[in-house]
Amino acid sequence: MPAPMAAARAARAARRLAPLAMEAYRRWERLTPAEKERYRQRVREYGERARFTLERAQERRRRPPP
């Protein structure tokens, strides 16, 4: 893909995503500290679950068939 097309696509994506990112930031700023901490805890749990799932999948791939 030529560089000008890639740049045009990136610019278009940025124009479309900028309002969504701004609204997400505004909503985050309006949350109370307790609500923010609850979200952070949930993200930590999701990350741990994803790591566990990935490790299990990698173990299955490494194990030789019976």
KOLDOBA-22473 format. One record per residue: chain; x, y, z of N, C-alpha, C in turn; residue number from 0. Coordinates in steps of 0.05 Angstrom, whole numbers. Layout:
<pts>
<chain=A&nX=X&nY=Y&nZ=Z&caX=X&caY=Y&caZ=Z&cX=X&cY=Y&cZ=Z&n=NUM>
...
</pts>
This chain:
<pts>
<chain=A&nX=17&nY=-23&nZ=0&caX=0&caY=0&caZ=0&cX=18&cY=25&cZ=0&n=0>
<chain=A&nX=13&nY=43&nZ=-18&caX=29&caY=68&caZ=-18&cX=26&cY=84&cZ=7&n=1>
<chain=A&nX=46&nY=98&nZ=15&caX=46&caY=114&caZ=39&cX=24&cY=135&cZ=40&n=2>
<chain=A&nX=18&nY=150&nZ=18&caX=-3&caY=169&caZ=20&cX=-30&cY=157&cZ=27&n=3>
<chain=A&nX=-36&nY=133&nZ=18&caX=-61&caY=120&caZ=24&cX=-62&cY=112&cZ=54&n=4>
<chain=A&nX=-40&nY=103&nZ=64&caX=-38&caY=96&caZ=92&cX=-42&cY=120&cZ=110&n=5>
<chain=A&nX=-30&nY=142&nZ=102&caX=-33&caY=167&caZ=118&cX=-61&cY=177&cZ=117&n=6>
<chain=A&nX=-74&nY=175&nZ=94&caX=-102&caY=184&caZ=92&cX=-120&cY=167&cZ=109&n=7>
<chain=A&nX=-115&nY=141&nZ=109&caX=-131&caY=123&caZ=126&cX=-127&cY=129&cZ=155&n=8>
<chain=A&nX=-102&nY=134&nZ=163&caX=-96&caY=140&caZ=191&cX=-110&cY=167&cZ=199&n=9>
<chain=A&nX=-109&nY=186&nZ=182&caX=-122&caY=212&caZ=188&cX=-152&cY=209&cZ=191&n=10>
<chain=A&nX=-164&nY=193&nZ=173&caX=-193&caY=188&caZ=174&cX=-200&cY=174&cZ=200&n=11>
<chain=A&nX=-184&nY=154&nZ=208&caX=-190&caY=139&caZ=232&cX=-187&cY=158&cZ=257&n=12>
<chain=A&nX=-167&nY=175&nZ=256&caX=-163&caY=194&caZ=278&cX=-186&cY=213&cZ=281&n=13>
<chain=A&nX=-196&nY=223&nZ=258&caX=-219&caY=241&caZ=259&cX=-244&cY=228&cZ=270&n=14>
<chain=A&nX=-247&nY=202&nZ=263&caX=-271&caY=188&caZ=273&cX=-268&cY=180&cZ=302&n=15>
<chain=A&nX=-244&nY=174&nZ=311&caX=-240&caY=165&caZ=339&cX=-237&cY=187&cZ=359&n=16>
<chain=A&nX=-229&nY=210&nZ=350&caX=-223&caY=232&caZ=369&cX=-248&cY=239&cZ=386&n=17>
<chain=A&nX=-272&nY=243&nZ=375&caX=-295&caY=249&caZ=392&cX=-301&cY=227&cZ=412&n=18>
<chain=A&nX=-297&nY=202&nZ=404&caX=-303&caY=180&caZ=423&cX=-282&cY=180&cZ=445&n=19>
<chain=A&nX=-257&nY=185&nZ=439&caX=-236&caY=186&caZ=460&cX=-241&cY=209&cZ=479&n=20>
<chain=A&nX=-249&nY=232&nZ=468&caX=-255&caY=255&caZ=486&cX=-278&cY=249&cZ=505&n=21>
<chain=A&nX=-299&nY=237&nZ=495&caX=-322&caY=231&caZ=512&cX=-314&cY=210&cZ=533&n=22>
<chain=A&nX=-298&nY=190&nZ=526&caX=-289&caY=170&caZ=546&cX=-273&cY=184&cZ=567&n=23>
<chain=A&nX=-256&nY=203&nZ=559&caX=-239&caY=218&caZ=579&cX=-258&cY=234&cZ=598&n=24>
<chain=A&nX=-277&nY=248&nZ=586&caX=-296&caY=264&caZ=603&cX=-311&cY=247&cZ=623&n=25>
<chain=A&nX=-320&nY=224&nZ=614&caX=-334&caY=206&caZ=632&cX=-316&cY=196&cZ=654&n=26>
<chain=A&nX=-291&nY=189&nZ=647&caX=-272&caY=180&caZ=667&cX=-268&cY=201&cZ=688&n=27>
<chain=A&nX=-264&nY=226&nZ=679&caX=-259&caY=248&caZ=697&cX=-283&cY=253&cZ=716&n=28>
<chain=A&nX=-307&nY=247&nZ=708&caX=-331&caY=251&caZ=725&cX=-334&cY=229&cZ=746&n=29>
<chain=A&nX=-320&nY=207&nZ=743&caX=-324&caY=185&caZ=763&cX=-312&cY=193&cZ=790&n=30>
<chain=A&nX=-324&nY=181&nZ=811&caX=-312&caY=186&caZ=837&cX=-288&cY=168&cZ=840&n=31>
<chain=A&nX=-270&nY=174&nZ=859&caX=-246&caY=158&caZ=863&cX=-253&cY=128&cZ=869&n=32>
<chain=A&nX=-275&nY=123&nZ=883&caX=-283&caY=95&caZ=888&cX=-291&cY=81&cZ=862&n=33>
<chain=A&nX=-306&nY=95&nZ=845&caX=-314&caY=83&caZ=820&cX=-289&cY=78&cZ=802&n=34>
<chain=A&nX=-270&nY=96&nZ=802&caX=-246&caY=92&caZ=786&cX=-231&cY=68&cZ=796&n=35>
<chain=A&nX=-229&nY=65&nZ=823&caX=-215&caY=42&caZ=834&cX=-229&cY=16&cZ=827&n=36>
<chain=A&nX=-256&nY=16&nZ=827&caX=-271&caY=-8&caZ=819&cX=-265&cY=-16&cZ=791&n=37>
<chain=A&nX=-263&nY=4&nZ=772&caX=-256&caY=-2&caZ=745&cX=-228&cY=-13&cZ=743&n=38>
<chain=A&nX=-209&nY=-1&nZ=757&caX=-181&caY=-10&caZ=757&cX=-180&cY=-39&cZ=766&n=39>
<chain=A&nX=-194&nY=-46&nZ=787&caX=-194&caY=-73&caZ=798&cX=-205&cY=-92&cZ=777&n=40>
<chain=A&nX=-226&nY=-84&nZ=764&caX=-238&caY=-102&caZ=743&cX=-218&cY=-106&cZ=721&n=41>
<chain=A&nX=-204&nY=-86&nZ=712&caX=-184&caY=-88&caZ=691&cX=-162&cY=-107&cZ=700&n=42>
<chain=A&nX=-153&nY=-105&nZ=725&caX=-133&caY=-124&caZ=735&cX=-142&cY=-153&cZ=734&n=43>
<chain=A&nX=-168&nY=-157&nZ=742&caX=-179&caY=-184&caZ=741&cX=-180&cY=-195&cZ=712&n=44>
<chain=A&nX=-189&nY=-177&nZ=694&caX=-190&caY=-186&caZ=666&cX=-162&cY=-193&cZ=656&n=45>
<chain=A&nX=-142&nY=-178&nZ=663&caX=-115&caY=-183&caZ=655&cX=-105&cY=-210&cZ=666&n=46>
<chain=A&nX=-111&nY=-215&nZ=691&caX=-102&caY=-240&caZ=703&cX=-116&cY=-264&cZ=689&n=47>
<chain=A&nX=-142&nY=-261&nZ=683&caX=-157&caY=-282&caZ=670&cX=-146&cY=-287&cZ=642&n=48>
<chain=A&nX=-139&nY=-265&nZ=628&caX=-128&caY=-268&caZ=601&cX=-101&cY=-282&cZ=602&n=49>
<chain=A&nX=-83&nY=-274&nZ=621&caX=-57&caY=-288&caZ=624&cX=-60&cY=-317&cZ=629&n=50>
<chain=A&nX=-79&nY=-324&nZ=647&caX=-84&caY=-352&caZ=654&cX=-93&cY=-368&cZ=630&n=51>
<chain=A&nX=-112&nY=-356&nZ=615&caX=-122&caY=-369&caZ=591&cX=-100&cY=-373&cZ=570&n=52>
<chain=A&nX=-84&nY=-353&nZ=566&caX=-62&caY=-355&caZ=547&cX=-41&cY=-376&cZ=555&n=53>
<chain=A&nX=-35&nY=-377&nZ=581&caX=-16&caY=-397&caZ=590&cX=-27&cY=-425&cZ=586&n=54>
<chain=A&nX=-53&nY=-429&nZ=592&caX=-65&caY=-455&caZ=587&cX=-64&cY=-463&cZ=558&n=55>
<chain=A&nX=-70&nY=-444&nZ=540&caX=-69&caY=-450&caZ=512&cX=-41&cY=-457&cZ=503&n=56>
<chain=A&nX=-21&nY=-443&nZ=513&caX=7&caY=-449&caZ=506&cX=16&cY=-476&cZ=516&n=57>
<chain=A&nX=7&nY=-483&nZ=540&caX=13&caY=-510&caZ=551&cX=1&cY=-532&cZ=533&n=58>
<chain=A&nX=-23&nY=-528&nZ=524&caX=-36&caY=-548&caZ=507&cX=-21&cY=-551&cZ=481&n=59>
<chain=A&nX=-11&nY=-529&nZ=470&caX=5&caY=-531&caZ=445&cX=31&cY=-546&cZ=449&n=60>
<chain=A&nX=43&nY=-542&nZ=473&caX=69&caY=-554&caZ=478&cX=67&cY=-584&cZ=484&n=61>
<chain=A&nX=45&nY=-592&nZ=496&caX=41&caY=-620&caZ=504&cX=40&cY=-638&cZ=479&n=62>
<chain=A&nX=55&nY=-660&nZ=479&caX=53&caY=-679&caZ=457&cX=26&cY=-694&cZ=458&n=63>
<chain=A&nX=15&nY=-701&nZ=435&caX=-10&caY=-716&caZ=436&cX=-6&cY=-743&cZ=449&n=64>
<chain=A&nX=-28&nY=-754&nZ=462&caX=-25&caY=-780&caZ=476&cX=-22&cY=-803&cZ=457&n=65>
</pts>
